[in-house]
């Protein structure tokens, strides 16, 4: 799953200025960290649904995705 997220999903997300990485996987539940433009995106839920459908289509797995937004460190200053 980690390679799939990094090699297939991540480049497509980066095309829109975002960033995604797999934080952890427990069974069929995966936690993804979204950064860049994704950290402030208003339609992140649609992207998460798209990622779920891509995983189902390409890997044949039904997963539950827990999205975590991580804002850039400089937003805190």
N, CA, C and O atoms as a GROMACS GRO file, in nm:
protein
  308
    1UNK      N    1   0.083  -0.119   0.000
    1UNK     CA    2   0.000   0.000   0.000
    1UNK      C    3   0.088   0.126   0.000
    1UNK      O    4   0.059   0.224  -0.069
    2UNK      N    5   0.195   0.120   0.079
    2UNK     CA    6   0.284   0.237   0.086
    2UNK      C    7   0.341   0.271  -0.051
    2UNK      O    8   0.344   0.388  -0.090
    3UNK      N    9   0.386   0.169  -0.125
    3UNK     CA   10   0.440   0.192  -0.259
    3UNK      C   11   0.332   0.243  -0.354
    3UNK      O   12   0.358   0.330  -0.436
    4UNK      N   13   0.212   0.189  -0.343
    4UNK     CA   14   0.102   0.232  -0.429
    4UNK      C   15   0.071   0.380  -0.407
    4UNK      O   16   0.056   0.457  -0.502
    5UNK      N   17   0.061   0.420  -0.281
    5UNK     CA   18   0.034   0.561  -0.250
    5UNK      C   19   0.146   0.649  -0.304
    5UNK      O   20   0.120   0.751  -0.366
    6UNK      N   21   0.271   0.609  -0.279
    6UNK     CA   22   0.387   0.689  -0.320
    6UNK      C   23   0.405   0.694  -0.472
    6UNK      O   24   0.439   0.799  -0.527
    7UNK      N   25   0.383   0.583  -0.539
    7UNK     CA   26   0.414   0.575  -0.682
    7UNK      C   27   0.298   0.609  -0.774
    7UNK      O   28   0.319   0.654  -0.887
    8UNK      N   29   0.175   0.587  -0.729
    8UNK     CA   30   0.059   0.607  -0.816
    8UNK      C   31  -0.024   0.729  -0.774
    8UNK      O   32  -0.052   0.816  -0.856
    9UNK      N   33  -0.063   0.734  -0.649
    9UNK     CA   34  -0.151   0.842  -0.602
    9UNK      C   35  -0.076   0.974  -0.583
    9UNK      O   36  -0.123   1.079  -0.627
   10UNK      N   37   0.038   0.968  -0.519
   10UNK     CA   38   0.113   1.091  -0.485
   10UNK      C   39   0.144   1.178  -0.607
   10UNK      O   40   0.122   1.298  -0.600
   11UNK      N   41   0.194   1.123  -0.718
   11UNK     CA   42   0.222   1.210  -0.833
   11UNK      C   43   0.098   1.282  -0.886
   11UNK      O   44   0.107   1.396  -0.933
   12UNK      N   45  -0.017   1.218  -0.879
   12UNK     CA   46  -0.140   1.281  -0.925
   12UNK      C   47  -0.182   1.394  -0.831
   12UNK      O   48  -0.230   1.498  -0.876
   13UNK      N   49  -0.164   1.374  -0.701
   13UNK     CA   50  -0.196   1.477  -0.603
   13UNK      C   51  -0.098   1.594  -0.617
   13UNK      O   52  -0.137   1.710  -0.606
   14UNK      N   53   0.029   1.563  -0.641
   14UNK     CA   54   0.130   1.667  -0.658
   14UNK      C   55   0.102   1.755  -0.779
   14UNK      O   56   0.140   1.871  -0.782
   15UNK      N   57   0.035   1.699  -0.879
   15UNK     CA   58   0.000   1.775  -0.998
   15UNK      C   59  -0.090   1.894  -0.967
   15UNK      O   60  -0.094   1.991  -1.043
   16UNK      N   61  -0.162   1.887  -0.856
   16UNK     CA   62  -0.248   1.998  -0.814
   16UNK      C   63  -0.188   2.077  -0.698
   16UNK      O   64  -0.257   2.156  -0.634
   17UNK      N   65  -0.059   2.054  -0.670
   17UNK     CA   66   0.006   2.128  -0.563
   17UNK      C   67  -0.007   2.067  -0.426
   17UNK      O   68   0.029   2.129  -0.326
   18UNK      N   69  -0.057   1.946  -0.420
   18UNK     CA   70  -0.076   1.880  -0.291
   18UNK      C   71   0.034   1.780  -0.262
   18UNK      O   72   0.126   1.760  -0.342
   19UNK      N   73   0.021   1.718  -0.149
   19UNK     CA   74   0.117   1.616  -0.106
   19UNK      C   75   0.041   1.516  -0.019
   19UNK      O   76  -0.043   1.555   0.061
   20UNK      N   77   0.072   1.389  -0.036
   20UNK     CA   78   0.007   1.284   0.043
   20UNK      C   79   0.109   1.177   0.074
   20UNK      O   80   0.195   1.144  -0.008
   21UNK      N   81   0.099   1.123   0.195
   21UNK     CA   82   0.184   1.010   0.232
   21UNK      C   83   0.106   0.920   0.328
   21UNK      O   84   0.018   0.964   0.401
   22UNK      N   85   0.144   0.793   0.325
   22UNK     CA   86   0.082   0.695   0.413
   22UNK      C   87   0.147   0.706   0.550
   22UNK      O   88   0.268   0.691   0.562
   23UNK      N   89   0.066   0.731   0.652
   23UNK     CA   90   0.117   0.738   0.788
   23UNK      C   91   0.117   0.600   0.853
   23UNK      O   92   0.217   0.559   0.912
   24UNK      N   93   0.003   0.528   0.840
   24UNK     CA   94  -0.004   0.393   0.896
   24UNK      C   95  -0.116   0.316   0.831
   24UNK      O   96  -0.208   0.372   0.772
   25UNK      N   97  -0.106   0.184   0.844
   25UNK     CA   98  -0.209   0.095   0.795
   25UNK      C   99  -0.235  -0.010   0.901
   25UNK      O  100  -0.143  -0.077   0.948
   26UNK      N  101  -0.361  -0.024   0.938
   26UNK     CA  102  -0.403  -0.126   1.032
   26UNK      C  103  -0.521  -0.199   0.971
   26UNK      O  104  -0.633  -0.148   0.969
   27UNK      N  105  -0.496  -0.317   0.921
   27UNK     CA  106  -0.601  -0.392   0.853
   27UNK      C  107  -0.643  -0.320   0.726
   27UNK      O  108  -0.560  -0.287   0.642
   28UNK      N  109  -0.773  -0.295   0.714
   28UNK     CA  110  -0.823  -0.224   0.596
   28UNK      C  111  -0.837  -0.073   0.621
   28UNK      O  112  -0.900  -0.003   0.541
   29UNK      N  113  -0.779  -0.024   0.729
   29UNK     CA  114  -0.786   0.118   0.763
   29UNK      C  115  -0.650   0.182   0.741
   29UNK      O  116  -0.550   0.140   0.799
   30UNK      N  117  -0.647   0.285   0.656
   30UNK     CA  118  -0.521   0.354   0.631
   30UNK      C  119  -0.535   0.501   0.670
   30UNK      O  120  -0.640   0.563   0.651
   31UNK      N  121  -0.428   0.554   0.724
   31UNK     CA  122  -0.423   0.694   0.762
   31UNK      C  123  -0.329   0.765   0.665
   31UNK      O  124  -0.212   0.729   0.652
   32UNK      N  125  -0.383   0.864   0.596
   32UNK     CA  126  -0.305   0.942   0.500
   32UNK      C  127  -0.287   1.083   0.552
   32UNK      O  128  -0.381   1.144   0.603
   33UNK      N  129  -0.166   1.136   0.537
   33UNK     CA  130  -0.136   1.273   0.575
   33UNK      C  131  -0.136   1.357   0.448
   33UNK      O  132  -0.066   1.326   0.352
   34UNK      N  133  -0.215   1.462   0.450
   34UNK     CA  134  -0.226   1.554   0.336
   34UNK      C  135  -0.159   1.686   0.371
   34UNK      O  136  -0.183   1.743   0.477
   35UNK      N  137  -0.074   1.734   0.280
   35UNK     CA  138  -0.003   1.860   0.300
   35UNK      C  139  -0.013   1.944   0.174
   35UNK      O  140  -0.082   1.907   0.079
   36UNK      N  141   0.056   2.055   0.173
   36UNK     CA  142   0.054   2.144   0.058
   36UNK      C  143  -0.086   2.200   0.040
   36UNK      O  144  -0.152   2.236   0.137
   37UNK      N  145  -0.130   2.207  -0.084
   37UNK     CA  146  -0.264   2.259  -0.113
   37UNK      C  147  -0.373   2.175  -0.049
   37UNK      O  148  -0.481   2.225  -0.019
   38UNK      N  149  -0.345   2.048  -0.028
   38UNK     CA  150  -0.444   1.959   0.035
   38UNK      C  151  -0.477   2.002   0.178
   38UNK      O  152  -0.587   1.977   0.227
   39UNK      N  153  -0.382   2.066   0.245
   39UNK     CA  154  -0.402   2.102   0.385
   39UNK      C  155  -0.510   2.207   0.403
   39UNK      O  156  -0.563   2.224   0.513
   40UNK      N  157  -0.543   2.278   0.296
   40UNK     CA  158  -0.647   2.381   0.306
   40UNK      C  159  -0.761   2.359   0.205
   40UNK      O  160  -0.846   2.446   0.187
   41UNK      N  161  -0.761   2.244   0.141
   41UNK     CA  162  -0.861   2.214   0.039
   41UNK      C  163  -1.000   2.198   0.100
   41UNK      O  164  -1.017   2.134   0.204
   42UNK      N  165  -1.098   2.257   0.034
   42UNK     CA  166  -1.236   2.251   0.083
   42UNK      C  167  -1.308   2.122   0.039
   42UNK      O  168  -1.413   2.089   0.093
   43UNK      N  169  -1.252   2.052  -0.058
   43UNK     CA  170  -1.318   1.931  -0.109
   43UNK      C  171  -1.230   1.807  -0.090
   43UNK      O  172  -1.229   1.716  -0.173
   44UNK      N  173  -1.156   1.804   0.020
   44UNK     CA  174  -1.068   1.691   0.047
   44UNK      C  175  -1.146   1.560   0.054
   44UNK      O  176  -1.093   1.454   0.017
   45UNK      N  177  -1.268   1.565   0.101
   45UNK     CA  178  -1.349   1.443   0.111
   45UNK      C  179  -1.371   1.378  -0.026
   45UNK      O  180  -1.375   1.256  -0.037
   46UNK      N  181  -1.385   1.459  -0.130
   46UNK     CA  182  -1.401   1.405  -0.265
   46UNK      C  183  -1.272   1.338  -0.312
   46UNK      O  184  -1.276   1.235  -0.380
   47UNK      N  185  -1.160   1.396  -0.276
   47UNK     CA  186  -1.030   1.337  -0.311
   47UNK      C  187  -1.011   1.204  -0.238
   47UNK      O  188  -0.963   1.106  -0.297
   48UNK      N  189  -1.048   1.200  -0.113
   48UNK     CA  190  -1.039   1.076  -0.035
   48UNK      C  191  -1.126   0.968  -0.099
   48UNK      O  192  -1.084   0.852  -0.110
   49UNK      N  193  -1.246   1.004  -0.142
   49UNK     CA  194  -1.333   0.908  -0.211
   49UNK      C  195  -1.269   0.858  -0.341
   49UNK      O  196  -1.278   0.740  -0.374
   50UNK      N  197  -1.204   0.949  -0.413
   50UNK     CA  198  -1.135   0.912  -0.537
   50UNK      C  199  -1.021   0.815  -0.507
   50UNK      O  200  -1.004   0.716  -0.579
   51UNK      N  201  -0.943   0.842  -0.402
   51UNK     CA  202  -0.832   0.753  -0.366
   51UNK      C  203  -0.886   0.615  -0.330
   51UNK      O  204  -0.829   0.513  -0.371
   52UNK      N  205  -0.996   0.610  -0.254
   52UNK     CA  206  -1.058   0.481  -0.220
   52UNK      C  207  -1.098   0.405  -0.345
   52UNK      O  208  -1.078   0.284  -0.354
   53UNK      N  209  -1.156   0.475  -0.442
   53UNK     CA  210  -1.200   0.408  -0.565
   53UNK      C  211  -1.080   0.361  -0.648
   53UNK      O  212  -1.088   0.256  -0.711
   54UNK      N  213  -0.972   0.436  -0.649
   54UNK     CA  214  -0.851   0.394  -0.721
   54UNK      C  215  -0.790   0.270  -0.657
   54UNK      O  216  -0.746   0.179  -0.728
   55UNK      N  217  -0.785   0.265  -0.526
   55UNK     CA  218  -0.733   0.148  -0.456
   55UNK      C  219  -0.819   0.027  -0.486
   55UNK      O  220  -0.767  -0.082  -0.510
   56UNK      N  221  -0.950   0.045  -0.485
   56UNK     CA  222  -1.043  -0.066  -0.516
   56UNK      C  223  -1.022  -0.114  -0.659
   56UNK      O  224  -1.016  -0.235  -0.684
   57UNK      N  225  -1.010  -0.020  -0.752
   57UNK     CA  226  -0.995  -0.056  -0.893
   57UNK      C  227  -0.861  -0.124  -0.920
   57UNK      O  228  -0.857  -0.226  -0.988
   58UNK      N  229  -0.752  -0.068  -0.868
   58UNK     CA  230  -0.619  -0.118  -0.900
   58UNK      C  231  -0.573  -0.234  -0.813
   58UNK      O  232  -0.504  -0.325  -0.860
   59UNK      N  233  -0.609  -0.232  -0.684
   59UNK     CA  234  -0.561  -0.333  -0.592
   59UNK      C  235  -0.669  -0.430  -0.545
   59UNK      O  236  -0.639  -0.533  -0.485
   60UNK      N  237  -0.795  -0.398  -0.574
   60UNK     CA  238  -0.905  -0.485  -0.535
   60UNK      C  239  -0.933  -0.486  -0.386
   60UNK      O  240  -0.992  -0.581  -0.334
   61UNK      N  241  -0.891  -0.381  -0.315
   61UNK     CA  242  -0.909  -0.375  -0.170
   61UNK      C  243  -1.009  -0.265  -0.133
   61UNK      O  244  -1.003  -0.154  -0.186
   62UNK      N  245  -1.099  -0.298  -0.040
   62UNK     CA  246  -1.187  -0.197   0.019
   62UNK      C  247  -1.117  -0.143   0.142
   62UNK      O  248  -1.086  -0.217   0.235
   63UNK      N  249  -1.093  -0.012   0.143
   63UNK     CA  250  -1.024   0.048   0.256
   63UNK      C  251  -1.105   0.163   0.315
   63UNK      O  252  -1.189   0.223   0.248
   64UNK      N  253  -1.078   0.190   0.439
   64UNK     CA  254  -1.131   0.309   0.505
   64UNK      C  255  -1.012   0.403   0.519
   64UNK      O  256  -0.908   0.365   0.571
   65UNK      N  257  -1.029   0.525   0.473
   65UNK     CA  258  -0.921   0.622   0.478
   65UNK      C  259  -0.949   0.725   0.586
   65UNK      O  260  -1.057   0.785   0.592
   66UNK      N  261  -0.851   0.744   0.672
   66UNK     CA  262  -0.857   0.849   0.773
   66UNK      C  263  -0.765   0.960   0.726
   66UNK      O  264  -0.642   0.945   0.728
   67UNK      N  265  -0.822   1.073   0.683
   67UNK     CA  266  -0.737   1.183   0.635
   67UNK      C  267  -0.690   1.271   0.751
   67UNK      O  268  -0.766   1.302   0.842
   68UNK      N  269  -0.564   1.309   0.745
   68UNK     CA  270  -0.506   1.400   0.843
   68UNK      C  271  -0.447   1.517   0.766
   68UNK      O  272  -0.360   1.499   0.680
   69UNK      N  273  -0.494   1.637   0.798
   69UNK     CA  274  -0.438   1.757   0.734
   69UNK      C  275  -0.322   1.806   0.818
   69UNK      O  276  -0.331   1.818   0.940
   70UNK      N  277  -0.213   1.834   0.751
   70UNK     CA  278  -0.097   1.888   0.821
   70UNK      C  279  -0.059   2.019   0.754
   70UNK      O  280  -0.013   2.023   0.640
   71UNK      N  281  -0.079   2.125   0.828
   71UNK     CA  282  -0.046   2.256   0.772
   71UNK      C  283   0.105   2.279   0.780
   71UNK      O  284   0.172   2.220   0.864
   72UNK      N  285   0.157   2.363   0.693
   72UNK     CA  286   0.301   2.393   0.696
   72UNK      C  287   0.342   2.456   0.829
   72UNK      O  288   0.264   2.531   0.889
   73UNK      N  289   0.462   2.426   0.873
   73UNK     CA  290   0.509   2.476   1.002
   73UNK      C  291   0.507   2.628   1.010
   73UNK      O  292   0.486   2.684   1.118
   74UNK      N  293   0.528   2.697   0.896
   74UNK     CA  294   0.536   2.843   0.901
   74UNK      C  295   0.399   2.910   0.920
   74UNK      O  296   0.393   3.030   0.943
   75UNK      N  297   0.289   2.833   0.911
   75UNK     CA  298   0.157   2.891   0.937
   75UNK      C  299   0.139   2.919   1.087
   75UNK      O  300   0.051   2.996   1.125
   76UNK      N  301   0.222   2.856   1.171
   76UNK     CA  302   0.210   2.876   1.315
   76UNK      C  303   0.285   3.000   1.364
   76UNK      O  304   0.267   3.042   1.478
   77UNK      N  305   0.366   3.059   1.280
   77UNK     CA  306   0.445   3.175   1.324
   77UNK      C  307   0.377   3.304   1.294
   77UNK      O  308   0.430   3.411   1.326
   0.00000   0.00000   0.00000
